[in-house]
């Protein structure tokens, strides 16, 4: 059976918590990527917002293979 319910469009941006939910990663990981500069945020006042395209690009740069023990994470 085909599901005909409308699909919500992807958000334009994510809060840090929203980026965590979207990726399944922790706030620590997202904050570390922002601090390192591998993930970019824009600010509304003092609230960081991660753009959908930025989050997707960052995610798509993850390795396709599992890491070996002791190997640094991206």
N, C-alpha and C positions, 0 to 999 in steps of 0.2 A: 504494500500500500504506500502511496506517495503522500508525504507530509506537505500540505499546502499552506502551512502557517508562514507568515512573513518572517524573514530573518532580519534582525536588527543590524544596521550598518556598524562597522568597527568604529570605536570612539576616535576622536581626533587626538586626544591626549589622555594620559593616565596619571593619577596621583602615584606616589611611591607605593601605597597599599594596592592600588589598582594594577600597577606594573607587576607586583608580586603575584596577585591573583592570575593575571594574564599569562605569566611565565611559569608559575609553580615554584618560583625561587623565593628565598627569604629576603626580608628587608635589609639584612646585613649584606647580602650579595649585591642587591640593587644599589645600595648606598656606596659600597666599595667600588662598583663600576663607575658611578657618578664621580666619585673622588679621584679615581684613576684617570678619568677622561675617556674611557672606552664607551660610555653611554652619556648622552647629552640631555640636559634638562633646560627648560625655559622656566621663567618665574612669573607668577601672577602675584604681585606683592612679594611676600616671602615664601610662597608655596611653590615648591618645585613640581613641574609638570613634564612628563616624558612624552614626546610625540609618538604617535603610532608607528610612523615610518622609522623613526630612530630606534624604537624598541625592537621592531621587526628586523632591522639591519643588524643590530647588536646580537640578537638571538640567532640569526642566520650565519653569523660568523663563528658560532660554537663548532667544535670539531664533531665530525660524524661518528668517530670511533670512541669507545670507552677509554678513559685515561688509565694508565698503569699506576700502581701505588707509588706515591712520592712525586708524581709529575705535577707541575704547576697548573692550576686552573686558569682559564682565560680571564 
